[in-house]
């Protein structure tokens, strides 16, 4: 992986290895060259009170690793178990591909990429939950 490229808008905040940084008044592009750096865009952060669904719970675990608030070995175990549980519900080919990709990122300890991939399942989960509510 050649590195992570962050494109930040004016005033946007990002956390790198537990340090919160704020961009200045102009758009900026930052290349994160260290593969072991933990990066989290604060605009993408899920707050604890928002962890109300299975996909959000798995995303939140990845986010805790990026924020330096979770022990990576235990978080990795929980992430892999959570992804396995999600695979019992998301059985369409595209969702399966996303879950496989997220698993590969977790195994490689690329937690930002895992979080980014898992977040693509949020709209699908929302539709499934809405359909289940409508059926009741």
DRENTORKOL-3810 file (N, C-alpha, C; in nm, 4 decimals):
REM DRENTORKOL-3810
@n.u->0.0852; n.v->-0.1167; n.w->0.0000; ca.u->0.0000; ca.v->0.0000; ca.w->0.0000; c.u->0.0903; c.v->0.1238; c.w->0.0000
@n.u->0.0712; n.v->0.2147; n.w->-0.0937; ca.u->0.1601; ca.v->0.3293; ca.w->-0.1074; c.u->0.1408; c.v->0.4342; c.w->0.0014
@n.u->0.0451; n.v->0.4216; n.w->0.0856; ca.u->0.0187; ca.v->0.5200; ca.w->0.1895; c.u->-0.1247; c.v->0.5658; c.w->0.1808
@n.u->-0.1658; n.v->0.6389; n.w->0.2816; ca.u->-0.3022; ca.v->0.6884; ca.w->0.2889; c.u->-0.3013; c.v->0.8360; c.w->0.2517
@n.u->-0.3917; n.v->0.8744; n.w->0.1637; ca.u->-0.4024; ca.v->1.0140; ca.w->0.1231; c.u->-0.5296; c.v->1.0713; c.w->0.1837
@n.u->-0.5126; n.v->1.1740; n.w->0.2648; ca.u->-0.6262; ca.v->1.2425; ca.w->0.3252; c.u->-0.6458; c.v->1.3756; c.w->0.2559
@n.u->-0.7679; n.v->1.4025; n.w->0.2166; ca.u->-0.8031; ca.v->1.5326; ca.w->0.1610; c.u->-0.8930; c.v->1.5987; c.w->0.2640
@n.u->-0.8443; n.v->1.7067; n.w->0.3215; ca.u->-0.9148; ca.v->1.7743; ca.w->0.4300; c.u->-0.9709; c.v->1.9081; c.w->0.3844
@n.u->-1.0927; n.v->1.9329; n.w->0.4258; ca.u->-1.1543; ca.v->2.0621; ca.w->0.3994; c.u->-1.1115; c.v->2.1632; c.w->0.5047
@n.u->-1.1432; n.v->2.2899; n.w->0.4826; ca.u->-1.1081; ca.v->2.3940; ca.w->0.5803; c.u->-1.1659; c.v->2.3618; c.w->0.7184
@n.u->-1.0796; n.v->2.3678; n.w->0.8197; ca.u->-1.1234; ca.v->2.3458; ca.w->0.9568; c.u->-1.1539; c.v->2.2010; c.w->0.9925
@n.u->-1.1350; n.v->2.1090; n.w->0.9005; ca.u->-1.1649; ca.v->1.9681; ca.w->0.9276; c.u->-1.0640; c.v->1.9101; c.w->1.0264
@n.u->-1.1131; n.v->1.8216; n.w->1.1124; ca.u->-1.0282; ca.v->1.7607; ca.w->1.2140; c.u->-1.0030; c.v->1.6140; c.w->1.1822
@n.u->-0.8830; n.v->1.5711; n.w->1.2188; ca.u->-0.8424; ca.v->1.4326; ca.w->1.1982; c.u->-0.7590; c.v->1.3906; c.w->1.3192
@n.u->-0.7682; n.v->1.2644; n.w->1.3560; ca.u->-0.6882; ca.v->1.2116; ca.w->1.4653; c.u->-0.5844; c.v->1.1167; c.w->1.4075
@n.u->-0.4576; n.v->1.1407; n.w->1.4397; ca.u->-0.3489; ca.v->1.0539; ca.w->1.3963; c.u->-0.2754; c.v->1.0065; c.w->1.5211
@n.u->-0.2760; n.v->0.8755; n.w->1.5413; ca.u->-0.2122; ca.v->0.8154; ca.w->1.6593; c.u->-0.2558; c.v->0.8822; c.w->1.7893
@n.u->-0.3856; n.v->0.9099; n.w->1.8001; ca.u->-0.4402; ca.v->0.9666; ca.w->1.9226; c.u->-0.4286; c.v->1.1169; c.w->1.9358
@n.u->-0.3663; n.v->1.1841; n.w->1.8399; ca.u->-0.3487; ca.v->1.3293; ca.w->1.8437; c.u->-0.4496; c.v->1.3934; c.w->1.7488
@n.u->-0.5337; n.v->1.4836; n.w->1.8014; ca.u->-0.6323; ca.v->1.5527; ca.w->1.7185; c.u->-0.5649; c.v->1.6729; c.w->1.6528
@n.u->-0.5803; n.v->1.6821; n.w->1.5208; ca.u->-0.5247; ca.v->1.7934; ca.w->1.4439; c.u->-0.6379; c.v->1.8596; c.w->1.3664
@n.u->-0.6262; n.v->1.9909; n.w->1.3475; ca.u->-0.7267; ca.v->2.0651; ca.w->1.2732; c.u->-0.6608; c.v->2.1326; c.w->1.1542
@n.u->-0.7238; n.v->2.1160; n.w->1.0378; ca.u->-0.6735; ca.v->2.1803; ca.w->0.9168; c.u->-0.6978; c.v->2.3310; c.w->0.9251
@n.u->-0.6173; n.v->2.4062; n.w->0.8543; ca.u->-0.6298; ca.v->2.5517; ca.w->0.8487; c.u->-0.7467; c.v->2.5950; c.w->0.7616
@n.u->-0.7443; n.v->2.7184; n.w->0.7121; ca.u->-0.8568; ca.v->2.7745; ca.w->0.6381; c.u->-0.8680; c.v->2.7275; c.w->0.4925
@n.u->-0.7709; n.v->2.6514; n.w->0.4427; ca.u->-0.7746; ca.v->2.6048; ca.w->0.3027; c.u->-0.7811; c.v->2.4533; c.w->0.2957
@n.u->-0.8292; n.v->2.4048; n.w->0.1804; ca.u->-0.8284; ca.v->2.2601; ca.w->0.1566; c.u->-0.6833; c.v->2.2124; c.w->0.1553
@n.u->-0.6629; n.v->2.0912; n.w->0.2021; ca.u->-0.5278; ca.v->2.0380; ca.w->0.2086; c.u->-0.5284; c.v->1.8903; c.w->0.1758
@n.u->-0.4169; n.v->1.8430; n.w->0.1312; ca.u->-0.3984; ca.v->1.7006; ca.w->0.0998; c.u->-0.2760; c.v->1.6550; c.w->0.1786
@n.u->-0.2922; n.v->1.5488; n.w->0.2556; ca.u->-0.1838; ca.v->1.4966; ca.w->0.3381; c.u->-0.1604; c.v->1.3510; c.w->0.3015
@n.u->-0.0355; n.v->1.3162; n.w->0.2793; ca.u->0.0013; ca.v->1.1763; ca.w->0.2564; c.u->0.0521; c.v->1.1186; c.w->0.3879
@n.u->-0.0123; n.v->1.0134; n.w->0.4359; ca.u->0.0343; ca.v->0.9424; ca.w->0.5556; c.u->0.1196; c.v->0.8269; c.w->0.5043
@n.u->0.2486; n.v->0.8361; n.w->0.5238; ca.u->0.3415; ca.v->0.7377; ca.w->0.4679; c.u->0.3657; c.v->0.6185; c.w->0.5593
@n.u->0.3521; n.v->0.6362; n.w->0.6890; ca.u->0.3761; ca.v->0.5265; ca.w->0.7826; c.u->0.2567; c.v->0.4321; c.w->0.7827
@n.u->0.2759; n.v->0.3074; n.w->0.7415; ca.u->0.1629; ca.v->0.2153; ca.w->0.7331; c.u->0.1019; c.v->0.1828; c.w->0.8693
@n.u->0.1769; n.v->0.1983; n.w->0.9767; ca.u->0.1244; ca.v->0.1653; ca.w->1.1091; c.u->0.0533; c.v->0.2827; c.w->1.1768
@n.u->0.0440; n.v->0.3971; n.w->1.1105; ca.u->-0.0244; ca.v->0.5133; ca.w->1.1685; c.u->-0.1743; c.v->0.4850; c.w->1.1788
@n.u->-0.2320; n.v->0.5220; n.w->1.2927; ca.u->-0.3759; ca.v->0.5085; ca.w->1.3135; c.u->-0.4406; c.v->0.6427; c.w->1.2863
@n.u->-0.5283; n.v->0.6451; n.w->1.1848; ca.u->-0.5885; ca.v->0.7693; ca.w->1.1375; c.u->-0.7403; c.v->0.7588; c.w->1.1454
@n.u->-0.8037; n.v->0.8653; n.w->1.1948; ca.u->-0.9491; ca.v->0.8698; ca.w->1.2012; c.u->-0.9953; c.v->1.0107; c.w->1.1688
@n.u->-1.0779; n.v->1.0233; n.w->1.0655; ca.u->-1.1412; ca.v->1.1523; ca.w->1.0352; c.u->-1.2510; c.v->1.1720; c.w->1.1383
@n.u->-1.2497; n.v->1.2835; n.w->1.2065; ca.u->-1.3491; ca.v->1.3036; ca.w->1.3107; c.u->-1.4892; c.v->1.3224; c.w->1.2537
@n.u->-1.4994; n.v->1.3670; n.w->1.1290; ca.u->-1.6331; ca.v->1.3788; ca.w->1.0681; c.u->-1.6944; c.v->1.2409; c.w->1.0445
@n.u->-1.6107; n.v->1.1379; n.w->1.0357; ca.u->-1.6581; ca.v->1.0012; ca.w->1.0155; c.u->-1.6782; c.v->0.9254; c.w->1.1467
@n.u->-1.6409; n.v->0.9867; n.w->1.2574; ca.u->-1.6449; ca.v->0.9175; ca.w->1.3864; c.u->-1.7886; c.v->0.8848; c.w->1.4269
@n.u->-1.8042; n.v->0.7670; n.w->1.4835; ca.u->-1.9320; ca.v->0.7245; ca.w->1.5400; c.u->-1.9225; c.v->0.7491; c.w->1.6905
@n.u->-2.0190; n.v->0.8219; n.w->1.7454; ca.u->-2.0198; ca.v->0.8518; ca.w->1.8880; c.u->-2.0832; c.v->0.7350; c.w->1.9637
@n.u->-2.0452; n.v->0.7131; n.w->2.0886; ca.u->-2.0956; ca.v->0.5965; ca.w->2.1635; c.u->-2.2480; c.v->0.5822; c.w->2.1620
@n.u->-2.3219; n.v->0.6921; n.w->2.1717; ca.u->-2.4687; ca.v->0.6831; ca.w->2.1715; c.u->-2.5255; c.v->0.6430; c.w->2.0343
@n.u->-2.4412; n.v->0.6446; n.w->1.9306; ca.u->-2.4851; ca.v->0.6058; ca.w->1.7957; c.u->-2.4593; c.v->0.4579; c.w->1.7659
@n.u->-2.4017; n.v->0.3858; n.w->1.8594; ca.u->-2.3701; ca.v->0.2437; ca.w->1.8387; c.u->-2.4955; c.v->0.1630; c.w->1.8715
@n.u->-2.5895; n.v->0.1641; n.w->1.7776; ca.u->-2.7212; ca.v->0.1049; ca.w->1.8020; c.u->-2.7534; c.v->-0.0119; c.w->1.7094
@n.u->-2.6625; n.v->-0.0458; n.w->1.6191; ca.u->-2.6876; ca.v->-0.1542; ca.w->1.5241; c.u->-2.5619; c.v->-0.2410; c.w->1.5134
@n.u->-2.5753; n.v->-0.3614; n.w->1.4594; ca.u->-2.4585; ca.v->-0.4497; ca.w->1.4461; c.u->-2.3442; c.v->-0.3913; c.w->1.3624
@n.u->-2.3735; n.v->-0.3287; n.w->1.2494; ca.u->-2.2661; ca.v->-0.2731; ca.w->1.1656; c.u->-2.1995; c.v->-0.1567; c.w->1.2385
@n.u->-2.2775; n.v->-0.0720; n.w->1.3018; ca.u->-2.2207; ca.v->0.0399; ca.w->1.3771; c.u->-2.1317; c.v->-0.0105; c.w->1.4907
@n.u->-2.1703; n.v->-0.1209; n.w->1.5542; ca.u->-2.0901; ca.v->-0.1770; ca.w->1.6630; c.u->-1.9539; c.v->-0.2223; c.w->1.6117
@n.u->-1.9519; n.v->-0.2899; n.w->1.4977; ca.u->-1.8253; ca.v->-0.3369; ca.w->1.4406; c.u->-1.7403; c.v->-0.2177; c.w->1.3947
@n.u->-1.8034; n.v->-0.1188; n.w->1.3329; ca.u->-1.7306; ca.v->0.0031; ca.w->1.2928; c.u->-1.6715; c.v->0.0723; c.w->1.4146
@n.u->-1.7469; n.v->0.0772; n.w->1.5226; ca.u->-1.7012; ca.v->0.1450; ca.w->1.6439; c.u->-1.5777; c.v->0.0767; c.w->1.7020
@n.u->-1.5728; n.v->-0.0547; n.w->1.6965; ca.u->-1.4550; ca.v->-0.1278; ca.w->1.7452; c.u->-1.3317; c.v->-0.0878; c.w->1.6645
@n.u->-1.3455; n.v->-0.0816; n.w->1.5321; ca.u->-1.2325; ca.v->-0.0389; ca.w->1.4474; c.u->-1.1927; c.v->0.1040; c.w->1.4815
@n.u->-1.2899; n.v->0.1881; n.w->1.5058; ca.u->-1.2646; ca.v->0.3273; ca.w->1.5405; c.u->-1.1885; c.v->0.3376; c.w->1.6729
@n.u->-1.2223; n.v->0.2537; n.w->1.7699; ca.u->-1.1522; ca.v->0.2563; ca.w->1.8990; c.u->-1.0043; c.v->0.2232; c.w->1.8823
@n.u->-0.9728; n.v->0.1306; n.w->1.7919; ca.u->-0.8325; ca.v->0.0981; ca.w->1.7658; c.u->-0.7622; c.v->0.2202; c.w->1.7080
@n.u->-0.8262; n.v->0.2850; n.w->1.6119; ca.u->-0.7662; ca.v->0.4026; ca.w->1.5478; c.u->-0.7442; c.v->0.5176; c.w->1.6461
@n.u->-0.8327; n.v->0.5285; n.w->1.7451; ca.u->-0.8213; ca.v->0.6347; ca.w->1.8442; c.u->-0.7236; c.v->0.5981; c.w->1.9555
@n.u->-0.6717; n.v->0.4749; n.w->1.9525; ca.u->-0.5795; ca.v->0.4308; ca.w->2.0566; c.u->-0.6496; c.v->0.3970; c.w->2.1863
@n.u->-0.7806; n.v->0.3716; n.w->2.1789; ca.u->-0.8598; ca.v->0.3438; ca.w->2.2983; c.u->-0.8924; c.v->0.1958; c.w->2.3160
@n.u->-0.8413; n.v->0.1112; n.w->2.2274; ca.u->-0.8641; ca.v->-0.0328; ca.w->2.2386; c.u->-0.7344; c.v->-0.1058; c.w->2.2110
@n.u->-0.7161; n.v->-0.2138; n.w->2.2807; ca.u->-0.5976; ca.v->-0.2974; ca.w->2.2626; c.u->-0.6127; c.v->-0.3711; c.w->2.1296
@n.u->-0.5199; n.v->-0.3531; n.w->2.0356; ca.u->-0.5365; ca.v->-0.4065; ca.w->1.9000; c.u->-0.5605; c.v->-0.5576; c.w->1.8914
@n.u->-0.4957; n.v->-0.6371; n.w->1.9754; ca.u->-0.5136; ca.v->-0.7826; ca.w->1.9658; c.u->-0.6566; c.v->-0.8223; c.w->2.0008
@n.u->-0.7099; n.v->-0.7663; n.w->2.1088; ca.u->-0.8478; ca.v->-0.7969; ca.w->2.1484; c.u->-0.9468; c.v->-0.7380; c.w->2.0480
@n.u->-0.9206; n.v->-0.6168; n.w->2.0017; ca.u->-1.0083; ca.v->-0.5536; ca.w->1.9036; c.u->-1.0103; c.v->-0.6346; c.w->1.7741
@n.u->-0.8945; n.v->-0.6854; n.w->1.7350; ca.u->-0.8877; ca.v->-0.7669; ca.w->1.6130; c.u->-0.9774; c.v->-0.8898; c.w->1.6253
@n.u->-0.9722; n.v->-0.9550; n.w->1.7415; ca.u->-1.0566; ca.v->-1.0722; ca.w->1.7660; c.u->-1.2045; c.v->-1.0337; c.w->1.7578
@n.u->-1.2403; n.v->-0.9237; n.w->1.8229; ca.u->-1.3794; ca.v->-0.8788; ca.w->1.8212; c.u->-1.4242; c.v->-0.8380; c.w->1.6810
@n.u->-1.3367; n.v->-0.7728; n.w->1.6070; ca.u->-1.3705; ca.v->-0.7332; ca.w->1.4699; c.u->-1.3956; c.v->-0.8545; c.w->1.3821
@n.u->-1.3071; n.v->-0.9517; n.w->1.3892; ca.u->-1.3237; ca.v->-1.0718; ca.w->1.3061; c.u->-1.4511; c.v->-1.1473; c.w->1.3439
@n.u->-1.4806; n.v->-1.1536; n.w->1.4729; ca.u->-1.6034; ca.v->-1.2196; ca.w->1.5176; c.u->-1.7259; c.v->-1.1402; c.w->1.4708
@n.u->-1.7198; n.v->-1.0065; n.w->1.4812; ca.u->-1.8310; ca.v->-0.9231; ca.w->1.4364; c.u->-1.8541; c.v->-0.9327; c.w->1.2868
@n.u->-1.7470; n.v->-0.9362; n.w->1.2095; ca.u->-1.7596; ca.v->-0.9505; ca.w->1.0635; c.u->-1.8214; c.v->-1.0858; c.w->1.0299
@n.u->-1.7818; n.v->-1.1889; n.w->1.1016; ca.u->-1.8399; ca.v->-1.3221; ca.w->1.0791; c.u->-1.9895; c.v->-1.3195; c.w->1.1079
@n.u->-2.0299; n.v->-1.2533; n.w->1.2140; ca.u->-2.1727; ca.v->-1.2430; ca.w->1.2464; c.u->-2.2477; c.v->-1.1647; c.w->1.1391
@n.u->-2.1866; n.v->-1.0579; n.w->1.0894; ca.u->-2.2505; ca.v->-0.9804; ca.w->0.9820; c.u->-2.2671; c.v->-1.0647; c.w->0.8558
@n.u->-2.1735; n.v->-1.1551; n.w->0.8313; ca.u->-2.1820; ca.v->-1.2379; ca.w->0.7104; c.u->-2.3017; c.v->-1.3331; c.w->0.7148
@n.u->-2.3593; n.v->-1.3535; n.w->0.8337; ca.u->-2.4792; ca.v->-1.4366; ca.w->0.8448; c.u->-2.6035; c.v->-1.3629; c.w->0.7950
@n.u->-2.5963; n.v->-1.2292; n.w->0.7927; ca.u->-2.7104; ca.v->-1.1468; ca.w->0.7524; c.u->-2.6927; c.v->-1.0921; c.w->0.6112
@n.u->-2.5733; n.v->-1.0419; n.w->0.5824; ca.u->-2.5452; ca.v->-0.9827; ca.w->0.4519; c.u->-2.4956; c.v->-1.0939; c.w->0.3601
@n.u->-2.5889; n.v->-1.1532; n.w->0.2853; ca.u->-2.5500; ca.v->-1.2684; ca.w->0.2032; c.u->-2.5503; c.v->-1.2406; c.w->0.0530
@n.u->-2.5733; n.v->-1.1152; n.w->0.0131; ca.u->-2.5653; ca.v->-1.0830; ca.w->-0.1291; c.u->-2.4172; c.v->-1.0754; c.w->-0.1696
@n.u->-2.3869; n.v->-1.0995; n.w->-0.2974; ca.u->-2.2462; ca.v->-1.1047; ca.w->-0.3412; c.u->-2.1652; c.v->-0.9781; c.w->-0.3117
@n.u->-2.2234; n.v->-0.8601; n.w->-0.3306; ca.u->-2.1474; ca.v->-0.7374; ca.w->-0.3065; c.u->-2.1155; c.v->-0.7204; c.w->-0.1584
@n.u->-2.2128; n.v->-0.7451; n.w->-0.0721; ca.u->-2.1874; ca.v->-0.7342; ca.w->0.0723; c.u->-2.0836; c.v->-0.8366; c.w->0.1157
@n.u->-2.0926; n.v->-0.9567; n.w->0.0625; ca.u->-1.9935; ca.v->-1.0605; ca.w->0.0939; c.u->-1.8539; c.v->-1.0143; c.w->0.0532
@n.u->-1.8429; n.v->-0.9523; n.w->-0.0625; ca.u->-1.7128; ca.v->-0.9025; ca.w->-0.1088; c.u->-1.6611; c.v->-0.7946; c.w->-0.0139
@n.u->-1.7498; n.v->-0.7065; n.w->0.0325; ca.u->-1.7090; ca.v->-0.6005; ca.w->0.1260; c.u->-1.6625; c.v->-0.6608; c.w->0.2591
@n.u->-1.7342; n.v->-0.7631; n.w->0.3063; ca.u->-1.6960; ca.v->-0.8272; ca.w->0.4324; c.u->-1.5626; c.v->-0.9010; c.w->0.4187
@n.u->-1.5412; n.v->-0.9630; n.w->0.3039; ca.u->-1.4129; ca.v->-1.0295; ca.w->0.2786; c.u->-1.3007; c.v->-0.9264; c.w->0.2761
@n.u->-1.3248; n.v->-0.8139; n.w->0.2098; ca.u->-1.2255; ca.v->-0.7071; ca.w->0.2031; c.u->-1.1958; c.v->-0.6527; c.w->0.3430
@n.u->-1.2998; n.v->-0.6308; n.w->0.4226; ca.u->-1.2806; ca.v->-0.5808; ca.w->0.5597; c.u->-1.2000; c.v->-0.6806; c.w->0.6422
@n.u->-1.2284; n.v->-0.8087; n.w->0.6260; ca.u->-1.1537; ca.v->-0.9124; ca.w->0.6971; c.u->-1.0065; c.v->-0.9067; c.w->0.6602
@n.u->-0.9776; n.v->-0.8929; n.w->0.5325; ca.u->-0.8381; ca.v->-0.8851; ca.w->0.4865; c.u->-0.7672; c.v->-0.7640; c.w->0.5474
@n.u->-0.8366; n.v->-0.6528; n.w->0.5567; ca.u->-0.7779; ca.v->-0.5325; ca.w->0.6163; c.u->-0.7509; c.v->-0.5530; c.w->0.7659
@n.u->-0.8441; n.v->-0.6162; n.w->0.8355; ca.u->-0.8248; ca.v->-0.6407; ca.w->0.9789; c.u->-0.7065; c.v->-0.7338; c.w->1.0009
@n.u->-0.6994; n.v->-0.8410; n.w->0.9233; ca.u->-0.5886; ca.v->-0.9359; ca.w->0.9360; c.u->-0.4553; c.v->-0.8651; c.w->0.9105
@n.u->-0.4532; n.v->-0.7725; n.w->0.8146; ca.u->-0.3314; ca.v->-0.6976; ca.w->0.7819; c.u->-0.3086; c.v->-0.5800; c.w->0.8779
@n.u->-0.4005; n.v->-0.5620; n.w->0.9735; ca.u->-0.3943; ca.v->-0.4531; ca.w->1.0712; c.u->-0.4044; c.v->-0.3155; c.w->1.0063
@n.u->-0.4826; n.v->-0.3064; n.w->0.9000; ca.u->-0.5127; ca.v->-0.1798; ca.w->0.8327; c.u->-0.6530; c.v->-0.1380; c.w->0.8779
@n.u->-0.6613; n.v->-0.0857; n.w->0.9993; ca.u->-0.7910; ca.v->-0.0601; ca.w->1.0609; c.u->-0.8678; c.v->0.0541; c.w->0.9963
@n.u->-0.7979; n.v->0.1538; n.w->0.9440; ca.u->-0.8678; ca.v->0.2625; ca.w->0.8747; c.u->-0.9380; c.v->0.2077; c.w->0.7501
@n.u->-0.8672; n.v->0.1272; n.w->0.6739; ca.u->-0.9270; ca.v->0.0696; ca.w->0.5530; c.u->-1.0420; c.v->-0.0251; c.w->0.5893
@n.u->-1.0269; n.v->-0.0986; n.w->0.6997; ca.u->-1.1354; ca.v->-0.1871; ca.w->0.7447; c.u->-1.2580; c.v->-0.1039; c.w->0.7797
@n.u->-1.2374; n.v->0.0048; n.w->0.8540; ca.u->-1.3483; ca.v->0.0925; ca.w->0.8914; c.u->-1.4142; c.v->0.1514; c.w->0.7677
@n.u->-1.3344; n.v->0.1981; n.w->0.6754; ca.u->-1.3858; ca.v->0.2576; ca.w->0.5516; c.u->-1.4716; c.v->0.1556; c.w->0.4743
@n.u->-1.4256; n.v->0.0334; n.w->0.4674; ca.u->-1.4990; ca.v->-0.0717; ca.w->0.3968; c.u->-1.6276; c.v->-0.1077; c.w->0.4708
@n.u->-1.6201; n.v->-0.1225; n.w->0.6023; ca.u->-1.7388; ca.v->-0.1578; ca.w->0.6805; c.u->-1.8456; c.v->-0.0500; c.w->0.6738
@n.u->-1.8031; n.v->0.0757; n.w->0.6673; ca.u->-1.9005; ca.v->0.1848; ca.w->0.6607; c.u->-1.9879; c.v->0.1776; c.w->0.5352
@n.u->-1.9393; n.v->0.1121; n.w->0.4297; ca.u->-2.0209; ca.v->0.0995; ca.w->0.3079; c.u->-2.1441; c.v->0.0130; c.w->0.3324
@n.u->-2.1435; n.v->-0.0651; n.w->0.4403; ca.u->-2.2585; ca.v->-0.1507; ca.w->0.4721; c.u->-2.3668; c.v->-0.0771; c.w->0.5511
@n.u->-2.3368; n.v->0.0407; n.w->0.6020; ca.u->-2.4346; ca.v->0.1139; ca.w->0.6831; c.u->-2.5660; c.v->0.1426; c.w->0.6092
@n.u->-2.5643; n.v->0.1917; n.w->0.4839; ca.u->-2.6917; ca.v->0.2155; ca.w->0.4146; c.u->-2.7702; c.v->0.0855; c.w->0.3912
@n.u->-2.7004; n.v->-0.0224; n.w->0.3661; ca.u->-2.7679; ca.v->-0.1520; ca.w->0.3451; c.u->-2.8344; c.v->-0.1970; c.w->0.4742
@n.u->-2.7617; n.v->-0.1814; n.w->0.5838; ca.u->-2.8177; ca.v->-0.2202; ca.w->0.7136; c.u->-2.9419; c.v->-0.1373; c.w->0.7432
@n.u->-2.9348; n.v->-0.0082; n.w->0.7146; ca.u->-3.0485; ca.v->0.0804; ca.w->0.7384; c.u->-3.1712; c.v->0.0340; c.w->0.6589
@n.u->-3.1493; n.v->-0.0041; n.w->0.5334; ca.u->-3.2606; ca.v->-0.0539; ca.w->0.4506; c.u->-3.3177; c.v->-0.1834; c.w->0.5063
@n.u->-3.2300; n.v->-0.2747; n.w->0.5493; ca.u->-3.2770; ca.v->-0.4021; ca.w->0.6068; c.u->-3.3591; c.v->-0.3780; c.w->0.7337
@n.u->-3.3116; n.v->-0.2891; n.w->0.8189; ca.u->-3.3835; ca.v->-0.2607; ca.w->0.9435; c.u->-3.5173; c.v->-0.1921; c.w->0.9146
@n.u->-3.5187; n.v->-0.1038; n.w->0.8149; ca.u->-3.6437; ca.v->-0.0366; ca.w->0.7775; c.u->-3.7448; c.v->-0.1370; c.w->0.7224
@n.u->-3.6967; n.v->-0.2299; n.w->0.6399; ca.u->-3.7853; ca.v->-0.3319; ca.w->0.5841; c.u->-3.8394; c.v->-0.4229; c.w->0.6939
@n.u->-3.7558; n.v->-0.4562; n.w->0.7908; ca.u->-3.8001; ca.v->-0.5411; ca.w->0.9021; c.u->-3.9034; c.v->-0.4682; c.w->0.9870
@n.u->-3.8860; n.v->-0.3382; n.w->1.0085; ca.u->-3.9821; ca.v->-0.2594; ca.w->1.0859; c.u->-4.1139; c.v->-0.2486; c.w->1.0125
@n.u->-4.1075; n.v->-0.2313; n.w->0.8809; ca.u->-4.2296; ca.v->-0.2184; ca.w->0.7998; c.u->-4.3077; c.v->-0.3493; c.w->0.7982
@n.u->-4.2380; n.v->-0.4627; n.w->0.8073; ca.u->-4.3029; ca.v->-0.5936; ca.w->0.8026; c.u->-4.3742; c.v->-0.6263; c.w->0.9336
@n.u->-4.3391; n.v->-0.5549; n.w->1.0404; ca.u->-4.4001; ca.v->-0.5848; ca.w->1.1720; c.u->-4.5376; c.v->-0.5334; c.w->1.1835
END
